[in-house]
Each structure stands twice: as C-alpha cells, then as structure tokens.
Amino acid sequence: MEAPTPAASSTSSASDTTPSTTTATATGAPHAGVVVDARKQEKRKLKKLKQAKEPEFGEFFDMWESEEEYETSTYSFDNTEVKLTHLGAHLENTYLIGQMVWPDAEVLCHYIALNKEIFAGKTVLDLGSGPGLTGFFVAKFCKRVVLTDLEDKVVSLLQKNADELEDKNVEVAKLAWGVGVDEFLQKHGPFDIVMGSGIVYDSDFVAALIETVAAVLAPFKAERQEHPEDADPDNVYEKQDRGLFITSNFNYRWIRQVPIIDKTTAAVGLKQRPINMKKLVEVVREREKARLARGETPNTFIEDGKNFSTHNVVVMKW
C-alpha cells in the first residue's frame, strides 16, 4: 500500500542520495588498486530487501508501541478547537499512517467551518477517521457523528480521543467498506451526511468506498430525483444539506483514481460536484484577516492557502 505524503516531510542531504565510489583492499583497508562502486552495493542491498520476508500485517503496529511516538495537538478552525492525540512520526509504507493527521483532514475541516449550518441537527458518518480530526470537529455542529475506521489499532486511538473529549454526541465503531454495511446501518444509522478525508489513495478500495456511500445514502435517492438541484461549481457552500457525501483528498491521488471513481459513481447514480477551491481559499483568507484584525489567534494550516491548491473538496449526491 502506498502511503500518502504528509504536509511536511524530512529531506535527505546530498550525501544520503548521491552515489559515491570508494577504494578498498580485500581486507577492507583503503587502496587505490580496487574500486568498489557504491551503486552496485545499493543494488545488492535492494535485491536482498526484495527477497526478504515482508512483515506480517500486525507487525507494523508492534514496531511503534512506545508512547513517545505519539503527540497531542490542538487544531483551530474558525475559533473552534479540537485537541487530540495522534502519531507524529513520518512513517512510510506501513498501516500506521491511519493514526496520523493529514492535510486532507485539515482542508475538510475548513470546508465544514464554512458550512456549519448544513450539519445542524444532522447525523454524520465519518469514514476512514484516523485519529478523528474531522469527526470530532463536525461533532461541534451536528446532532450525532459516528467515527469509523478499519484497523483495530486506529479504532482504539479513536476511542481514546473520544473518551478524553467526552463529547456526548460522538460514537466510535469499526467499519470495513463494502462488508456488513446493512448490519452497521441497523446498529448505528441512519445518516444524513457521509464524509471522509484522504480516503481514495488506494485503488483497491475505491469501489467498496463508493458502494458503501451509496448504501448509506440510499434513503435519499428518490428525494433527489424528484427535486434535482442545479449545481453551482463556483459556490463553496452546499445548498442541499441531506444525502451528501463530502470528501477531501490530495489532487494527484484523486486524479489517479478518476477512472474508477467515475465508473463506480456512474454505476450507482451518484453525481460529483467539485468545490471551487480558489473561492474557498478567498473566503477562508477573508475570515483570517478579520480574525487577525480583532487580535485573535489565526487558524492553523492557512499560510496563504497552502495545500488548498494541492487538495480538493468534492461533494457527491444523487
């Protein structure tokens, strides 16, 4: 599984990446007579790595059990704060990425902050919640939210954060997309809105994701067909506030999955409406200027619209 790219990543020095040539004798001492090409050494190392047994699924979690790897952060969007514990280390190619806070989640939180009114009195299902930033943030405005994830380790972290926040309208549950969805809805549903951030990076799960969304929003299908709405791509606000799927993702990952997303949404009848991110940035910047003028602390993650240009928000409906 390919790991998403976080907002900031460490960089290697030239010495880490530039092939070098060294000299050595058979005993290992430097000598001008024998040349060892570092590139050949690297190729041999790569070959050994490929031949090595890959760690079992659960072993990924065992690698990072120390509490020192976790940190607690406070995120603020439109004067509303969320404090949660998450994995702070930059990890690649492990399933621990689900315990990290990614830029996709922060972009979706900004969108939610701009559209608080559509969540009022609604029940929300948050898919692929990770540490829970988007779910705990929307809990400030909705009637009830159920935060979900697949991996037990992630669900445990979600529950830990929920217990510490003590929000009465928050539930945590395990959910595998496309598996036992009807039973899940009987126990936790129904839902007015489905949302999720950074959830399309793996093509193996996109079809199951869309099928799950369609099953959750099925009660609204007839209603949508009877009362269609003209989409306004220049509007950052959502007029219809029930039967929506709202998702934010890194642009290049979304683009890579467009063929399967288009195919699966067309098959179930869901319509996609990309939000105008330029307009969204303008609205957020105006709010930030007003906040600074009042002497208030600015929101996190704004920095001249950073990541708004590299991420998207898409609303789906019948």
C-alpha positions, -999 to 999 in steps of 0.1 A, spaced: 0 0 0 14 34 -9 15 58 20 1 93 15 26 123 15 22 143 47 22 181 49 59 182 57 85 155 52 121 152 61 147 158 34 180 139 28 213 155 23 232 150 -9 255 125 9 224 104 15 214 101 -21 244 107 -43 262 75 -54 299 75 -44 329 55 -53 353 42 -27 385 22 -28 393 -8 -7 417 -38 -4 405 -74 2 410 -67 40 389 -36 39 417 -10 41 417 18 15 438 11 -15 439 27 -50 440 -7 -67 405 -20 -60 374 1 -68 340 -7 -52 311 10 -69 286 22 -43 258 18 -68 265 -19 -71 264 -22 -33 230 -4 -33 216 -28 -59 227 -58 -39 210 -43 -8 178 -38 -27 179 -73 -41 182 -87 -5 154 -65 7 131 -77 -21 140 -113 -13 134 -108 25 101 -118 40 77 -89 44 65 -83 79 31 -96 89 2 -71 89 2 -69 127 39 -65 130 37 -30 116 19 -19 148 44 -37 170 72 -16 156 57 16 172 43 8 206 62 34 225 41 63 238 69 86 228 59 82 192 25 99 199 18 136 205 -12 157 214 -21 187 192 -47 214 192 -63 224 159 -83 255 154 -108 263 126 -130 294 127 -124 298 165 -134 262 172 -107 240 187 -101 202 186 -75 186 208 -64 150 200 -37 125 203 -21 112 171 10 96 157 35 123 149 63 104 132 66 104 94 61 67 86 61 53 51 47 21 37 30 10 70 -6 8 81 2 33 109 -5 61 85 -41 59 97 -31 73 131 -16 105 116 -33 138 108 -30 146 71 -36 179 52 -67 164 36 -84 164 70 -75 200 77 -88 211 44 -121 193 51 -123 210 85 -121 244 68 -149 234 45 -170 223 74 -163 256 92 -177 274 62 -208 252 61 -217 247 97 -254 252 90 -257 222 69 -246 199 97 -270 214 123 -294 187 135 -279 161 112 -264 126 118 -230 122 102 -209 92 93 -172 98 91 -153 72 70 -116 65 75 -115 87 105 -79 81 115 -72 100 148 -106 117 143 -99 153 135 -128 158 110 -152 137 130 -145 155 163 -147 188 146 -180 182 129 -193 170 163 -193 206 174 -221 214 149 -241 182 142 -266 162 162 -246 130 162 -215 116 145 -201 81 142 -163 79 135 -151 48 118 -120 30 107 -109 -5 98 -78 -12 118 -82 -21 155 -52 0 164 -67 31 148 -102 24 163 -85 21 197 -69 55 192 -102 70 181 -119 57 212 -91 71 234 -96 105 219 -133 103 222 -131 93 258 -108 123 265 -130 148 246 -162 135 264 -185 146 236 -219 131 242 -228 131 205 -198 110 194 -196 73 187 -167 52 175 -171 20 155 -152 -4 133 -163 -5 96 -149 -23 66 -162 -7 34 -185 -30 15 -187 -56 43 -216 -58 67 -229 -23 58 -266 -32 62 -259 -46 97 -238 -15 105 -266 8 95 -291 -11 115 -270 -6 146 -256 29 140 -277 46 113 -295 62 96 -272 90 85 -279 123 67 -244 130 56 -213 109 49 -178 124 48 -142 114 48 -107 128 40 -77 112 23 -97 80 15 -91 74 -22 -54 68 -23 -57 31 -27 -75 20 -59 -82 -14 -44 -108 1 -20 -124 29 -41 -152 7 -55 -161 -6 -20 -160 30 -7 -185 43 -33 -207 13 -28 -207 19 10 -216 56 5 -244 46 -19 -258 22 6 -258 48 34 -274 75 13 -299 52 -4 -329 66 15 -323 100 -2 -322 87 -38 -359 91 -46 -360 125 -29 -331 137 -50 -346 125 -83 -379 143 -75 -362 176 -66 -330 180 -87 -307 210 -80 -286 229 -104 -250 225 -94 -230 257 -89 -193 249 -90 -184 285 -80 -203 282 -47 -182 269 -18 -214 264 2 -237 234 -2 -274 243 -6 -288 208 -2 -279 195 32 -291 159 34 -280 129 15 -245 143 8 -211 126 6 -183 152 12 -147 143 7 -113 160 6 -82 144 -10 -48 152 -24 -53 162 -60 -29 139 -77 -43 109 -58 -78 118 -68 -68 123 -104 -51 89 -104 -84 73 -93 -107 93 -116 -114 63 -139 -126 40 -112 -143 69 -93 -162 79 -124 -172 43 -132 -184 34 -97 -203 67 -91 -220 63 -125 -229 27 -117 -247 37 -85 -260 70 -98 -241 95 -76 -232 128 -91 -199 146 -84 -196 183 -78 -160 196 -72 -159 227 -50 -142 258 -63 -110 257 -42 -100 292 -53 -132 306 -40 -128 285 -8 -94 300 -3 -107 335 -8 -134 330 18 -110 315 43 -85 343 38 -111 369 45 -121 352 77 -85 350 87 -80 388 80 -110 396 102 -97 374 130 -63 390 129 -79 425 129 -97 415 161 -64 404 177 -75 367 177 -51 338 171 -52 327 134 -63 292 124 -38 265 118 -29 254 82 -38 286 64 -4 300 55 -15 318 23 -38 290 13 -11 263 14 -24 229 4 -57 243 -8 -42 244 -42 -30 208 -39 -61 193 -24 -97 192 -34 -132 190 -19 -158 171 -38 -195 168 -29 -215 138 -42 -253 135 -42 -279 116 -62 
